[in-house]
Amino acid sequence: MIWYNIFEVIFNELEFYCYYSKEDDWYVAKCAENNIASQGKTIEEAISNLKEAIELYYEDNEPEFFIAPAFVTTLEVAI
């Protein structure tokens, strides 16, 4: 799983922590803060589609002006 910062905190932009993974022939990009997801045939397309989905979501929803930073780690579990 790879994390990607999609926005920078400048002017009216907010920073979101996003990750993407490969599922079959598609890359799936998901936003950690608001559970918005999108997909694309390439990583760049998935990220671009996710950015558009987030922008469309916040046209109708008021964003939180403070989003706490995400802390990411890996976890090993014996199964």
N, C-alpha and C positions, 0 to 999 in steps of 0.2 A: 504494500500500500504506500502511495506517495502523496505527501501533503503539498499543497500549492496555495500561496496567498494570492487571492484573486483581485483584491482591491488594496489601495494604500489609503491611509488616513490623511487626506488632503481635501480641503474645502468641504464639499458636501458628499464626499465619498467615504464609505466605511470599509473596514478591513474584515474579511471573512476567511475562516480557515476551511479549506476544501481539500478533499482527497479524491483520488480516482483509482480505479482498478479495471482490469481487462476481464470481460465476461463474454466468452465465445468470440465473435468477430467485432465486438463493440467495446469502447472505453466508456465506463460509467463514472461520472463526476458527481460528487455529493458535497453539500455544504453542511458543516458540523453544527453551526449555530441555529439553523432554521429548517433543517431536513429537506431542503429543496434539492432535487436531483435532475440530471440530464445525461445525455449520451451522445456519442459521435463515433465515426469510423476511425478517427485519429484522436490523440490526446488533445491537440490544439482545438479540434472541432468540439470535443466534449467540453472543454473549458470555456470556449466561446459560447456554446449553447447554454452552459450553466450560468455564465455572466448575464446573458439575456434573460434567462428564467428568473434570476434574482432581481434584476431591474424591473421586470414586469410584476413580480410579486409585490415589490415595495411601491408600485404605483397606487395600489389599493390598501396597503398596510403601512402603518407608521413604524419606522425602524426605531429600535432602541438606540439612544444616543451614546450609551456606554455598553460596550460588549466586552465582557471579561475575557482576558486572553485564555486560549485553550492550552492545556498541557497534554502532550501526547507521549505515550509510552507503548512498549510492547509487553505482552504478558505470555508466559509459557504455562501451559496447563497439561498435565499428564492425563491422557485418555486411553 
